[in-house]
């Protein structure tokens, strides 16, 4: 596990994106980030990765729900329809705790749903739990 | 007296069967002298009759009067006998009267005089009084005599007048209708309400006052009423309208009363114009709707505002915190202090916004009220509170709790806030908390009692208001939303909440919930 882990963050709020990146980067693991600032951008990047070769594809996608142009829901639906992209685990990372959003996300094939805690310590804990679970415990799909 | 008795020189013979109606009794001579006694009896009977009796001959001359006639008209019998009967008739009818008499002699029969007309007698002093007169032809040897029986109907007329005035003065429209639906009586208010003169209504069908669209069905309603007549409201539950002469309509309320008279059954309708009442009802309903709308809008606003405020606030709070974590002690002391102020302010604002959101969610995000096991709800709450219960050494006693009509999550919030408060506002003693429920007429009364610091009851109302705190920031945590939330939730459950407390002794918070079997008025 010396290879760097690649995380794609789909988040329209740069402050939020920076915060997430900051917290992930403060962990033990070596990570590279790709930031998509809306749903359309995310799909473009992922398709390009699919065409140019799997090394460009992320190991994990952190997906916000409320995004301009194309919502997180739509991005999720697109991904799970794509034979190559559907393997990539998607973590919904959103401020919404509405039951409907949770249910819809799982229906569309989200791998897990996390509500962003309001305070920094809580958020810190969540980000590290996600990091620990997906990169230390879980066996990720092969990149072929 | 002698002269009167002279008239009874004959006896009455009973009519033959089958001759009724046109029967004219004939006087026949007494066969035996012993009949003088009978004659005296007749004389006395006529004299003592409670009605005036006047007999006239073919030329209209008075040939007999009794004592009551003298009393009624103020003449002595000497002044009347031999005079034309017109002396007793008001002068305005004096001219026509002889022709009526002639007509009667042509067709003599026992009947009432002047049926349908108002009759008056004329006293010696010229004054008049209302009368009813029965006419009876009597054939004597001397020719046809006509006996008039005169009843003074002054009192009856006065009673009728009183009735008429009462009806006339009624502030409601009064319309009396006969069996075939013809209007036989209306009062002044009816004229005013419908814009008709009474002469335009009397004798007309009552459907004239009914809007055209209901006219078709009205006669059958009337028929139905005649089958089951009783004092009741017309068209219970339906909106009734009257139709004015100009075709316009107005809302009415109508009371129906059957009145049985000799002539048949009549229906007396009392009509109330309820336009004003309808208008005020409508404006009241409009106000209630408006209030409901603005309340919902306010709630929605509070929800959206607090929800949307959370996001940017999270950024402020997170970054000030990150700043303090990363740069604590790296700048100067003042910088540390300023950062701390920013962090603290942001945190407190987060609590407020979050509480505001919870508060507005009571109305906007509440679930329907369902039969709920209050005991199970309390179990969950105690698990959630187990850490602070353990830490404070609180002892919690509880009754078996009933099934109630509730939103499970919200009921949990109520228990959590009340028990949380009981723990938070504890005295030096370990908290003793008791949760109980008893069934009263208004529903299940739940109580949460503690042995905590208690409070002055003059603050009892204030503690249920949003963001009202009795203690300084430093003493107890919290924004002061807890009890406001409890109040709002309980009220959404159609209940209410109150507090009993004594400073230093403890508090009891009670609230009412409907039993699970209750039906909701409007939820």
Interface residues (C-beta under 8 A of the other chain):
Chain A: X13 X15 X16 X19 X22 X95 X116 X118 X119 X120 X121 X123
Chain B: X310 X311 X313 X314 X315 X317 X318 X319 X321 X322 X325 X347 X350 X354
